[in-house]
């Protein structure tokens, strides 16, 4: 299955982390998280292709390093980006696709493979919720236009309801690594409890941000 990674402009990313990270730190951290996601996708045996869709041209180099493709976003918002990516994939003969966000540094290739393996048949919708069961941190759809997308606050419930309205019983898949997206200062604290070998955690440690975050939390 092809995987689509929508990405905001790095300069505008993670504004809710501004109380604790400078703009330059947010840019570097966003890039590190994207690299972690792309690394997991590259080593997933069930991923047949990767597309990053964004206004951020710098993302082209990151995705091309792992053998993926970059396409420029033509409209704003994740829902529009996913509809655009789905149309492109359908034009090139792909029946389904999987959305993985760019800010889930703990996602593993095994989780991605498990999600794709569990997504069988069609029409089908598989949803991975975030830790609060509010957002959508993974969304597999077959065909690519199985449902209209509703990313944003409360998207987990929205996607479930939309799938049911379309006559599709959504498959809910709980995956701990994929469930942790980094949007708020407390998410950073949660991330720092892990000892995974990721570029994101290495950056937080090497830059001194980890000590600063943990000191602030204590």
Secondary structure per residue as TSV (DSSP state, phi and psi in degrees):
chain	resnum	aa	ss	phi	psi
A	1	X	-	360.0	140.9
A	2	X	E	-78.7	143.1
A	3	X	E	-114.9	133.8
A	4	X	E	-109.9	128.3
A	5	X	E	-115.3	103.3
A	6	X	E	-79.0	141.2
A	7	X	E	-137.9	127.7
A	8	X	-	-72.5	163.3
A	9	X	-	-56.7	132.4
A	10	X	G	-59.5	-36.9
A	11	X	G	-65.9	-21.0
A	12	X	G	-106.7	0.9
A	13	X	T	-77.2	148.5
A	14	X	T	57.5	43.6
A	15	X	G	-63.5	-26.4
A	16	X	G	-73.6	-8.7
A	17	X	G	-92.7	2.6
A	18	X	T	-58.7	-32.0
A	19	X	T	-62.5	-17.9
A	20	X	T	-126.1	-19.9
A	21	X	S	-121.6	138.8
A	22	X	-	-71.2	169.8
A	23	X	H	-61.1	-42.5
A	24	X	H	-64.0	-39.6
A	25	X	H	-66.2	-39.9
A	26	X	H	-63.9	-39.8
A	27	X	H	-63.6	-47.2
A	28	X	H	-64.7	-40.2
A	29	X	H	-67.9	-40.7
A	30	X	H	-61.5	-40.2
A	31	X	H	-65.9	-40.5
A	32	X	H	-63.4	-41.5
A	33	X	H	-64.6	-42.7
A	34	X	H	-58.6	-43.6
A	35	X	H	-61.4	-38.1
A	36	X	H	-65.2	-42.1
A	37	X	H	-63.7	-45.5
A	38	X	H	-64.3	-35.2
A	39	X	H	-63.0	-44.0
A	40	X	H	-63.7	-41.0
A	41	X	H	-65.8	-41.0
A	42	X	H	-59.2	-34.8
A	43	X	T	-97.9	11.1
A	44	X	-	-88.7	125.0
A	45	X	T	-72.5	-19.4
A	46	X	T	-96.7	-2.2
A	47	X	-	-89.7	121.9
A	48	X	-	-99.0	-11.0
A	49	X	E	-171.7	155.2
A	50	X	E	-129.3	132.9
A	51	X	E	-128.4	125.8
A	52	X	E	-99.1	126.9
A	53	X	E	-116.5	125.5
A	54	X	E	-168.2	161.7
A	55	X	S	-83.4	-11.9
A	56	X	-	-85.5	100.2
A	57	X	T	-62.7	-29.2
A	58	X	T	-60.4	-23.8
A	59	X	H	-67.5	-20.8
A	60	X	H	-55.8	-43.6
A	61	X	H	-67.8	-37.7
A	62	X	H	-65.7	-45.5
A	63	X	H	-75.3	-34.1
A	64	X	H	-68.7	-26.8
A	65	X	H	-64.3	-26.2
A	66	X	T	-102.6	13.4
A	67	X	T	84.2	13.8
A	68	X	-	-95.7	-174.8
A	69	X	E	-118.6	153.8
A	70	X	E	-118.2	136.3
A	71	X	E	-132.7	139.1
A	72	X	E	-80.0	129.9
A	73	X	-	-67.1	134.2
A	74	X	-	-101.7	-12.3
A	75	X	S	-142.2	164.0
A	76	X	S	-86.3	150.8
A	77	X	S	98.8	145.3
A	78	X	H	-64.5	-39.4
A	79	X	H	-60.6	-45.5
A	80	X	H	-65.2	-39.7
A	81	X	H	-62.6	-41.7
A	82	X	H	-68.9	-37.5
A	83	X	H	-63.3	-40.7
A	84	X	H	-63.4	-46.4
A	85	X	H	-63.9	-39.5
A	86	X	H	-63.0	-41.1
A	87	X	H	-63.7	-40.0
A	88	X	H	-65.1	-43.6
A	89	X	H	-66.4	-41.0
A	90	X	H	-62.4	-39.5
A	91	X	H	-61.1	-28.9
A	92	X	T	-101.5	21.7
A	93	X	T	86.2	11.9
A	94	X	-	-93.1	132.4
A	95	X	-	-88.8	-33.7
A	96	X	E	-130.4	171.5
A	97	X	E	-156.4	161.5
A	98	X	E	-127.4	128.0
A	99	X	E	-93.1	127.1
A	100	X	E	-125.5	127.8
A	101	X	-	-72.4	165.7
A	102	X	S	-89.3	-1.5
A	103	X	-	-119.0	38.2
A	104	X	-	-122.2	72.6
A	105	X	T	-65.0	-16.3
A	106	X	T	-93.0	-0.4
A	107	X	-	-61.4	143.6
A	108	X	-	-118.9	159.9
A	109	X	H	-63.2	-33.4
A	110	X	H	-65.0	-41.2
A	111	X	H	-62.1	-44.2
A	112	X	H	-62.6	-43.5
A	113	X	H	-62.8	-41.9
A	114	X	H	-62.7	-39.6
A	115	X	H	-65.3	-45.0
A	116	X	H	-67.9	-40.3
A	117	X	H	-61.9	-36.1
A	118	X	H	-79.4	-12.1
A	119	X	-	-91.7	91.3
A	120	X	-	-117.3	152.7
A	121	X	S	75.7	-167.4
A	122	X	S	176.7	152.8
A	123	X	S	-62.4	144.9
A	124	X	E	-148.3	147.7
A	125	X	E	-135.8	125.0
A	126	X	E	-121.2	132.3
A	127	X	E	-125.7	132.5
A	128	X	E	-108.0	115.8
A	129	X	E	-80.5	161.8
A	130	X	-	-77.6	-178.0
A	131	X	T	-64.0	-25.6
A	132	X	T	-96.4	3.5
A	133	X	S	55.9	38.2
A	134	X	S	-114.5	-49.0
A	135	X	S	-96.9	172.5
A	136	X	E	-109.2	111.6
A	137	X	E	-102.6	0.1
A	138	X	E	-164.8	136.1
A	139	X	E	-147.4	111.7
A	140	X	E	-104.0	133.4
A	141	X	E	-134.7	138.8
A	142	X	E	-140.9	118.2
A	143	X	S	-72.3	-178.1
A	144	X	T	-64.7	-22.5
A	145	X	T	-110.3	31.3
A	146	X	S	-58.2	-37.6
A	147	X	S	-141.3	155.4
A	148	X	-	-73.3	146.2
A	149	X	-	-88.2	148.8
A	150	X	-	-140.5	52.5
A	151	X	-	-71.4	147.9
A	152	X	S	134.7	-171.4
A	153	X	T	-55.6	132.4
A	154	X	T	73.3	21.4
A	155	X	H	-69.9	-25.5
A	156	X	H	-61.6	-51.5
A	157	X	H	-64.3	-38.6
A	158	X	H	-63.2	-45.0
A	159	X	H	-66.7	-36.2
A	160	X	H	-60.9	-48.1
A	161	X	H	-65.8	-40.7
A	162	X	H	-63.5	-40.3
A	163	X	H	-62.7	-45.8
A	164	X	H	-61.5	-42.8
A	165	X	H	-62.5	-28.2
A	166	X	T	-85.3	3.5
A	167	X	T	82.1	20.8
A	168	X	-	-117.7	126.0
A	169	X	-	-80.7	112.1
A	170	X	-	-70.5	142.5
A	171	X	E	-94.2	120.9
A	172	X	E	-97.9	124.1
A	173	X	-	-120.8	119.0
A	174	X	-	-91.6	119.6
A	175	X	-	-135.5	116.5
A	176	X	H	-65.9	-40.7
A	177	X	H	-67.9	-46.3
A	178	X	H	-67.5	-23.8
A	179	X	H	-72.3	-20.0
A	180	X	-	-96.3	98.4
A	181	X	-	-98.8	146.9
A	182	X	-	-102.2	103.6
A	183	X	-	-126.0	-29.4
A	184	X	S	-121.9	160.1
A	185	X	H	-53.0	-37.7
A	186	X	H	-65.9	-28.5
A	187	X	H	-64.9	-36.0
A	188	X	H	-62.6	-43.1
A	189	X	H	-60.4	-43.2
A	190	X	H	-62.6	-45.3
A	191	X	H	-58.5	-39.9
A	192	X	T	-71.7	-7.1
A	193	X	T	-77.4	-14.6
A	194	X	-	-91.8	157.1
A	195	X	-	-119.6	28.8
A	196	X	-	-70.9	152.2
A	197	X	-	-87.2	83.9
A	198	X	-	-123.9	154.9
A	199	X	H	-64.6	-34.6
A	200	X	H	-62.9	-48.2
A	201	X	H	-67.5	-36.3
A	202	X	H	-63.5	-41.4
A	203	X	H	-64.0	-45.4
A	204	X	H	-61.1	-36.6
A	205	X	H	-74.0	-49.9
A	206	X	H	-65.9	-31.6
A	207	X	T	-81.4	-10.8
A	208	X	T	87.3	-2.8
A	209	X	H	-65.1	-38.3
A	210	X	H	-57.4	-48.5
A	211	X	H	-61.2	-40.6
A	212	X	H	-65.5	-43.0
A	213	X	H	-66.0	-46.3
A	214	X	H	-66.8	-37.3
A	215	X	H	-64.2	-41.9
A	216	X	H	-63.9	-40.9
A	217	X	H	-66.9	-39.9
A	218	X	-	-71.3	360.0
